[in-house]
Amino acid sequence: MSPVEPVAAESPRQATPESPTHASWQTRFRAGSLAMLPLMVGVIPFGMVYGVSALAAGWSPVQTMAMSLLLFAGAAQLAVVSLVAGGAAYVAVALAVFVMNLRHLLYGMSLARELPGDEPPPRLVQAFTLTDESYAVTIRESRQGRASTAFFWGASLTLYVSWQVASALGIMLGDRIPDPTALGLDLIFPLTFLSLLLAVARNRRDWAVATLSGAIVVGLRQVTDGGTALIAGTIVAACIGALIGESRRG
């Protein structure tokens, strides 16, 4: 019997553009981009409304685009335009933006449990690109067991680029659409949020929490500003939803 020759150990295979790992990342990134496309029906007109409103308030095209590039927060951008046009102090403007975007703190805490922290891009970049829309499609993907940073990045980057294009279109069409509210374009923002709710609400508990949150916001809006009412309604309804979930599991 001949002696058995030792088999040389194979070197670990490096990832290549054709490897399964790379293809999987590309596939998930593409899935995130495609998931965002149906929401463009609301995002594009909303971005155009911002561009038109900023020009109508006396902003230059450079200032208008700079805020879209650096702030990237539709509702907050419209609030800034309105407050600055009304002569509000810069401290008040910054505080208003902070309060309006506090909901992203809840979004971030939620996604931090779903997305791995060691995948690119870094958490800071993810936080900058986090929006209502990207959160909604990513958390829906997570509920189906397919959450990934690649999916989130595909959705977020698609929305970021689309928002810049929409803002630029609003700037170019500013003279032709002098009053967006006359066309009913101010309804785009609430309708966009309604479409996000339809995308993520899946059972009676979700709808109960959404209804309760809306009722709290409407009630508080009678005695305080919209940003505070929104945050308070979100936190209270989220706590009640968590308690309902715990009681069902118990």
C-alpha positions in Angstrom: 0.0 0.0 0.0 1.4 3.3 -1.0 1.6 6.0 1.6 -1.0 8.7 1.6 0.4 12.0 0.3 -0.5 15.0 2.4 -3.0 17.3 0.8 -1.9 20.9 0.6 -4.2 23.3 2.5 -6.1 25.6 0.2 -5.7 29.3 0.7 -8.8 31.2 1.7 -10.7 32.5 -1.2 -10.7 36.2 -1.7 -14.0 38.0 -2.4 -14.2 39.2 -6.0 -16.8 41.2 -7.9 -18.2 37.8 -9.0 -18.2 36.2 -5.6 -21.5 35.4 -3.8 -20.7 37.8 -1.0 -20.3 40.8 -3.4 -23.3 39.8 -5.5 -25.4 39.5 -2.4 -24.5 43.0 -1.3 -25.3 44.4 -4.7 -28.6 42.5 -4.8 -29.7 43.9 -1.4 -28.5 47.4 -2.4 -30.6 47.2 -5.5 -33.6 45.9 -3.6 -33.4 48.9 -1.3 -33.4 51.2 -4.3 -36.3 49.5 -5.9 -38.3 49.6 -2.6 -37.9 53.4 -2.6 -39.2 54.0 -6.1 -42.9 53.8 -5.4 -42.5 56.6 -2.8 -41.0 58.9 -5.4 -44.6 59.8 -6.4 -44.7 61.8 -3.2 -41.1 62.7 -2.8 -40.5 64.4 -6.1 -43.4 66.8 -5.9 -42.6 67.5 -2.2 -39.0 68.4 -3.2 -40.3 70.6 -5.9 -42.6 72.4 -3.5 -39.6 73.1 -1.3 -37.6 74.5 -4.2 -40.5 76.7 -5.3 -41.2 77.9 -1.7 -37.6 78.8 -1.0 -37.3 80.9 -4.1 -40.7 82.6 -3.3 -39.3 83.5 0.1 -36.3 85.3 -1.5 -33.7 82.5 -1.2 -31.1 82.2 -4.0 -30.8 78.9 -6.0 -27.4 78.3 -4.3 -28.9 78.7 -0.8 -31.8 76.5 -1.7 -29.7 73.6 -3.0 -27.2 74.0 -0.2 -29.8 73.3 2.4 -31.1 70.2 0.5 -27.5 68.9 0.2 -26.5 69.6 3.8 -29.8 69.3 5.8 -31.7 66.7 3.8 -34.9 66.9 5.8 -38.0 67.9 3.8 -40.4 69.1 6.5 -37.6 70.8 8.4 -36.4 72.6 5.3 -39.8 74.0 4.6 -40.0 75.1 8.3 -36.7 76.8 8.0 -37.8 78.7 4.8 -41.0 79.8 6.5 -39.4 80.9 9.8 -36.5 82.8 8.1 -39.0 84.5 5.8 -41.0 85.5 8.9 -37.9 87.1 10.6 -37.4 84.4 13.3 -34.1 84.4 15.2 -31.6 81.8 14.1 -31.7 80.2 17.6 -35.4 79.7 17.2 -35.0 78.3 13.7 -32.3 75.8 15.0 -34.5 74.8 17.9 -37.5 74.2 15.7 -35.5 72.0 13.4 -34.2 70.1 16.4 -37.6 69.5 17.8 -39.1 68.5 14.4 -36.3 65.9 13.8 -36.4 64.4 17.3 -38.4 61.5 15.8 -35.3 60.4 14.1 -33.9 59.5 17.5 -36.6 56.9 17.8 -35.9 55.7 14.3 -32.2 55.4 15.0 -32.7 53.4 18.2 -35.1 51.1 16.4 -32.8 50.4 13.4 -29.7 50.0 15.6 -31.2 46.7 16.8 -31.9 45.6 13.3 -28.8 46.5 11.3 -25.2 45.3 12.0 -22.9 48.0 13.2 -19.8 46.7 11.5 -20.9 47.1 7.9 -20.2 50.1 5.7 -21.2 52.9 5.6 -20.4 54.1 9.2 -23.2 54.8 11.7 -22.7 58.5 11.3 -23.3 58.4 7.6 -26.4 56.2 8.1 -27.7 58.7 10.6 -27.3 61.6 8.1 -29.3 59.7 5.4 -32.0 58.4 7.8 -35.4 59.6 6.7 -39.0 58.7 7.3 -39.1 56.8 4.0 -35.8 54.9 4.4 -36.8 53.9 7.9 -40.2 52.7 6.8 -39.0 50.5 3.9 -36.1 49.1 6.0 -38.2 48.2 9.0 -40.6 46.5 6.7 -37.8 44.5 5.3 -36.6 43.7 8.8 -40.0 42.2 9.7 -39.6 39.8 6.8 -36.2 38.7 8.1 -34.2 40.4 5.4 -32.8 43.5 7.1 -29.3 44.6 6.0 -27.2 47.7 5.8 -26.9 47.3 2.1 -30.7 47.5 1.7 -30.9 50.6 3.9 -28.0 52.3 2.0 -29.7 51.5 -1.3 -33.0 53.1 -0.2 -31.3 56.1 1.5 -29.0 56.9 -1.4 -31.8 56.7 -3.9 -33.9 59.1 -1.8 -31.0 61.5 -1.3 -30.3 61.7 -5.1 -34.0 62.0 -5.9 -34.5 64.8 -3.3 -31.6 66.8 -4.8 -33.1 66.4 -8.3 -36.6 67.4 -7.1 -35.2 70.5 -5.3 -33.4 71.5 -8.5 -36.6 71.0 -10.5 -38.4 73.3 -8.1 -35.8 75.9 -8.6 -36.0 75.7 -12.3 -39.9 75.8 -12.3 -40.1 78.4 -9.5 -41.3 81.2 -11.9 -43.9 78.9 -13.4 -45.5 77.7 -10.1 -45.6 80.8 -8.0 -48.1 79.4 -5.4 -47.8 75.7 -4.7 -50.7 75.7 -2.3 -53.0 76.9 -5.1 -52.4 73.5 -6.8 -53.0 71.6 -3.6 -49.3 70.5 -3.4 -49.2 71.2 0.3 -51.2 68.0 0.7 -48.3 65.9 -0.5 -46.5 65.9 2.8 -49.4 64.3 4.8 -50.2 62.0 2.0 -46.6 60.8 1.9 -46.8 59.9 5.6 -50.1 58.1 5.0 -48.5 56.0 2.3 -45.6 55.1 4.7 -48.2 54.0 7.3 -49.9 51.8 4.8 -46.6 50.2 4.0 -45.6 49.3 7.6 -48.9 48.8 9.5 -49.7 45.0 9.4 -52.1 44.3 12.3 -54.7 45.8 14.5 -52.2 46.7 17.1 -50.2 48.8 14.6 -53.4 50.6 13.5 -54.5 51.2 17.1 -51.1 52.7 17.9 -51.2 54.9 14.7 -54.7 56.1 15.5 -53.9 56.8 19.1 -50.7 58.8 18.1 -52.7 60.8 15.5 -55.4 61.6 18.1 -52.8 62.7 20.7 -51.1 65.0 18.1 -54.4 66.6 17.0 -55.3 67.2 20.7 -51.9 68.6 21.7 -51.8 70.8 18.6 -54.6 72.9 20.1 -52.3 73.9 23.0 -48.8 73.7 21.7 -46.7 73.8 18.5 -46.8 71.1 15.9 -43.3 69.8 16.6 -43.9 69.3 20.3 -47.2 67.7 19.6 -45.7 65.3 17.1 -42.9 64.2 19.4 -45.2 63.8 22.4 -47.8 61.8 20.4 -45.1 59.6 19.0 -43.5 58.8 22.4 -46.8 58.2 24.2 -48.2 55.9 21.5 -44.9 54.0 21.1 -44.8 53.3 24.9 -48.4 52.1 24.8 -47.7 49.9 21.7 -44.7 48.4 23.6 -46.8 47.7 26.6 -49.4 46.0 24.5 -46.8 43.9 22.9 -45.3 42.8 26.2 -48.7 42.0 27.7 -49.5 39.7 24.7 -46.2 37.9 25.0 -46.8 37.5 28.7 
